[in-house]
Amino acid sequence: MYDTTQDTIAVPNDPTELAARDDVDEVTQQFVHEDHDYCEEEYAGRAIVGVTNDADELLLIVAEGGENAVLPSPKVDGDGDWIEAARGEVSEVAGIDVRITGVERLRHAEQILGGGGDPADVTTHLVLAGEPVADDPELAPPTDESWTVDWLDSYPHDMLDEDSPSGDDVRLFLD
């Protein structure tokens, strides 16, 4: 797997334990789905990672046509390793190794079905900070032509819904 000695933080198996820390932004947000067939069903949540390089640029996955951008955000199994999932996703999509350096946000993602009501499930979105292990790493070409990866140095207003959770997460790393 990965050389985890590079990481400067540890994440407990239950990342909701991080809510007790003063330096972690804790939020609750609702995600509405038509039925039980939603992307995080059967998962503990997502390990979202904001990777910044020495030039203060942020690694983003950009959809074909540049209409949408997101941070790497793999799903994590109930017994999965949150840091390993984040590092593995960056390696897969960008071809670079990263070290995880911090926890920025803990999101309780309430999965709401149909027209509303009580959450059918609550998953966790853990927003982590990371940096490349190598100096000036070269990004790998995408294996899927529907997206690219790129370093951006400012908030991509044209690619993100300003009020979305993913936009909020990107804003943690870019002004």
Secondary structure in CASP SS format (residue, H / E / C, confidence):
PFRMAT SS
TARGET T0000
AUTHOR 0000-0000-0000
METHOD secondary structure of the structure
MODEL  1
M C 1.00
Y C 1.00
D C 1.00
T H 1.00
T H 1.00
Q H 1.00
D C 1.00
T C 1.00
I C 1.00
A C 1.00
V C 1.00
P C 1.00
N C 1.00
D C 1.00
P H 1.00
T H 1.00
E H 1.00
L H 1.00
A H 1.00
A H 1.00
R C 1.00
D C 1.00
D C 1.00
V C 1.00
D E 1.00
E E 1.00
V E 1.00
T E 1.00
Q E 1.00
Q E 1.00
F E 1.00
V E 1.00
H E 1.00
E C 1.00
D C 1.00
H C 1.00
D C 1.00
Y C 1.00
C C 1.00
E C 1.00
E C 1.00
E C 1.00
Y C 1.00
A C 1.00
G E 1.00
R E 1.00
A E 1.00
I E 1.00
V E 1.00
G E 1.00
V E 1.00
T E 1.00
N C 1.00
D C 1.00
A C 1.00
D C 1.00
E C 1.00
L E 1.00
L E 1.00
L E 1.00
I E 1.00
V E 1.00
A E 1.00
E H 1.00
G H 1.00
G H 1.00
E C 1.00
N C 1.00
A E 1.00
V E 1.00
L C 1.00
P C 1.00
S C 1.00
P C 1.00
K E 1.00
V E 1.00
D C 1.00
G C 1.00
D C 1.00
G C 1.00
D C 1.00
W H 1.00
I H 1.00
E H 1.00
A H 1.00
A H 1.00
R H 1.00
G H 1.00
E H 1.00
V H 1.00
S H 1.00
E H 1.00
V H 1.00
A H 1.00
G C 1.00
I C 1.00
D C 1.00
V E 1.00
R E 1.00
I E 1.00
T E 1.00
G E 1.00
V E 1.00
E E 1.00
R E 1.00
L E 1.00
R E 1.00
H E 1.00
A E 1.00
E E 1.00
Q E 1.00
I E 1.00
L E 1.00
G C 1.00
G C 1.00
G C 1.00
G C 1.00
D C 1.00
P C 1.00
A C 1.00
D E 1.00
V E 1.00
T E 1.00
T E 1.00
H E 1.00
L E 1.00
V E 1.00
L E 1.00
A E 1.00
G E 1.00
E E 1.00
P E 1.00
V C 1.00
A C 1.00
D C 1.00
D C 1.00
P C 1.00
E C 1.00
L C 1.00
A C 1.00
P C 1.00
P C 1.00
T C 1.00
D C 1.00
E C 1.00
S C 1.00
W E 1.00
T E 1.00
V E 1.00
D E 1.00
W E 1.00
L E 1.00
D C 1.00
S C 1.00
Y C 1.00
P C 1.00
H C 1.00
D C 1.00
M C 1.00
L C 1.00
D C 1.00
E C 1.00
D C 1.00
S C 1.00
P H 1.00
S H 1.00
G H 1.00
D H 1.00
D H 1.00
V H 1.00
R H 1.00
L C 1.00
F C 1.00
L C 1.00
D C 1.00
END
